[in-house]
């Protein structure tokens, strides 16, 4: 039973690291989309 507990903790820690990387990646992609949207919108507004 003790060995199972240790392996579960290792899985949880590696899963959390993976999720942190996913969160950073999603945030980066979201920021790029927002920056591109603002750039295109400002270009559109300057031509009206």
Backbone as JSON, one array per atom type, in Angstrom:
{
  "sequence": "XXXXXXXXXXXXXXXXXXXXXXXXXXXXXXXXXXXXXXXXXXXXXXXX",
  "N": [[0.82, -1.19, 0.0], [1.98, 1.2, 0.71], [3.85, 1.7, -1.35], [2.17, 2.18, -3.51], [1.01, 4.58, -2.8], [3.19, 6.34, -2.98], [3.77, 6.23, -5.73], [1.48, 7.39, -6.75], [1.74, 10.02, -5.85], [3.94, 10.84, -7.34], [2.89, 10.74, -9.92], [0.9, 12.69, -9.7], [2.47, 15.01, -9.28], [3.95, 15.19, -11.67], [1.85, 15.5, -13.41], [0.82, 17.99, -12.63], [2.95, 19.68, -13.37], [2.84, 19.36, -16.11], [0.34, 20.47, -16.62], [0.81, 23.12, -15.88], [2.56, 23.94, -17.86], [0.84, 23.7, -20.02], [-1.05, 25.66, -19.4], [0.54, 27.99, -19.6], [1.19, 27.87, -22.32], [-1.36, 28.08, -23.53], [-2.08, 30.6, -22.61], [-0.14, 32.16, -23.9], [-0.77, 31.74, -26.63], [-3.35, 32.81, -26.62], [-2.75, 35.49, -26.0], [-1.33, 36.24, -28.3], [-3.38, 36.02, -30.2], [-5.14, 38.03, -29.29], [-3.5, 40.32, -29.56], [-3.13, 40.32, -32.35], [-5.8, 40.69, -33.15], [-6.36, 43.23, -32.12], [-4.52, 44.74, -33.61], [-5.47, 44.37, -36.26], [-8.04, 45.45, -35.96], [-7.43, 48.11, -35.28], [-6.2, 48.91, -37.65], [-8.38, 48.67, -39.4], [-10.09, 50.62, -38.26], [-8.61, 52.92, -38.72], [-8.82, 53.26, -41.42], [-11.43, 53.91, -41.93]],
  "CA": [[0.0, 0.0, 0.0], [2.88, 2.36, 0.78], [4.43, 1.92, -2.67], [1.12, 2.73, -4.36], [0.86, 5.98, -2.4], [4.33, 7.09, -3.52], [3.64, 6.36, -7.18], [0.39, 8.33, -7.01], [2.28, 11.37, -5.65], [4.8, 11.15, -8.49], [2.0, 10.99, -11.06], [0.26, 13.98, -9.48], [3.44, 16.09, -9.48], [4.25, 15.32, -13.09], [0.64, 16.0, -14.06], [0.74, 19.42, -12.35], [3.93, 20.35, -14.21], [2.31, 19.33, -17.47], [-0.76, 21.43, -16.69], [1.37, 24.47, -15.83], [3.06, 24.22, -19.21], [-0.33, 23.88, -20.88], [-1.61, 26.97, -19.09], [1.43, 29.0, -20.17], [1.04, 27.81, -23.78], [-2.68, 28.61, -23.88], [-2.02, 32.04, -22.37], [0.68, 32.75, -24.95], [-1.56, 31.72, -27.86], [-4.42, 33.79, -26.42], [-2.18, 36.84, -26.09], [-1.03, 36.48, -29.71], [-4.67, 36.25, -30.88], [-5.64, 39.36, -28.88], [-2.64, 41.33, -30.18], [-3.46, 40.36, -33.78], [-7.13, 41.25, -33.29], [-6.24, 44.68, -31.88], [-3.81, 45.32, -34.75], [-6.38, 44.4, -37.42], [-9.12, 46.38, -35.65], [-6.93, 49.48, -35.39], [-6.02, 49.16, -39.08], [-9.73, 48.88, -39.93], [-10.63, 51.91, -37.77], [-7.86, 54.03, -39.31], [-9.21, 53.39, -42.84], [-12.83, 54.34, -42.05]],
  "C": [[0.87, 1.26, 0.0], [3.47, 2.71, -0.58], [3.42, 2.55, -3.62], [0.93, 4.21, -4.07], [1.98, 6.84, -3.0], [4.19, 7.28, -5.02], [2.53, 7.33, -7.54], [0.89, 9.77, -6.85], [3.16, 11.76, -6.83], [3.96, 11.46, -9.71], [1.35, 12.35, -10.91], [1.22, 15.13, -9.75], [3.77, 16.27, -10.95], [3.05, 15.85, -13.85], [0.5, 17.5, -13.83], [1.74, 20.19, -13.2], [3.44, 20.43, -15.64], [1.19, 20.36, -17.62], [-0.26, 22.86, -16.62], [1.9, 24.87, -17.2], [1.92, 24.45, -20.18], [-0.94, 25.26, -20.65], [-0.77, 28.09, -19.69], [1.27, 29.03, -21.7], [-0.29, 28.41, -24.22], [-2.7, 30.13, -23.68], [-1.23, 32.76, -23.46], [-0.11, 32.83, -26.27], [-2.7, 32.73, -27.77], [-3.92, 35.21, -26.55], [-1.86, 37.19, -27.54], [-2.32, 36.77, -30.48], [-5.2, 37.64, -30.55], [-4.82, 40.46, -29.54], [-2.96, 41.45, -31.68], [-4.83, 41.0, -34.01], [-7.09, 42.77, -33.12], [-5.55, 45.36, -33.05], [-4.73, 45.42, -35.96], [-7.51, 45.39, -37.17], [-8.65, 47.83, -35.77], [-6.67, 49.86, -36.85], [-7.37, 49.45, -39.74], [-10.26, 50.25, -39.53], [-9.88, 53.07, -38.4], [-8.25, 54.25, -40.77], [-10.66, 53.83, -43.01], [-12.89, 55.85, -42.12]]
}
